[in-house]
Amino acid sequence: SGVNLYNLMRNNHERLIGVRGFERASGGVIAEKLVRYLTSTDGVWPVKGSG
């Protein structure tokens, strides 16, 4: 079992901009402390208007 994390952050970034129209400005760091134990920090996520 498991998840392939190869290039995960870049793929997520591309998807968020293409599909949702926003990107991370600061913070929001995701890290792996132990096996299958993820942590994250607070972050700023500006949302672009749709018009």
ABEGO torsion letter per residue (X at the ends): XEBBABGAAAAAAAAAAAAAGBBBABEGBBBBABBGBBBBBBBBBBBBBAX
